[in-house]
Amino acid sequence: MMATGHGWFGNHRTVKEQLLGLGPALEEARGKAILDAGMAEGHISFEFVRAGARRVDAFDNNPGYVCEA
């Protein structure tokens, strides 16, 4: 795991690394409803949209992240 040096714990994976691990979930997303709790900037939510999810609900308790998404 590659550390980014920022984030809550200082060792979060990069977005690219996170997306690499989503392959199986993205393959199953077509036509399904997805809930992304703690979406941050929404990168993963958008990947589910691109993969054909019927609906993606995403939220975060940080208003700054929501605005950025």
JOVEN-V839475 format. One line per field, one symbol per residue. phi: phi as a letter, one per 30 degrees, with the letter a starting at -180 (. if undefined). psi: psi as a letter, one per 20 degrees, with the letter a starting at -180 (. if undefined). burial: # if it has 24 or more other C-alpha atoms within 12 Angstrom, else .. A space follows every 10 residues. Layout:
phi = ???
psi = ???
burial = ???
This chain:
phi = .cdcibjeci bdddeedddd ddeddddcde iccbccdidh diededdddd djedabcbba dcedddddd
psi = pppijaagij kqqrgghghh iigghhhihp jrpqpnplic ijghghhhgh ijqhqopqrq johggghh.
burial = .......... .......... .....#..#. ...#....## #########. #.#..#.#.. .........
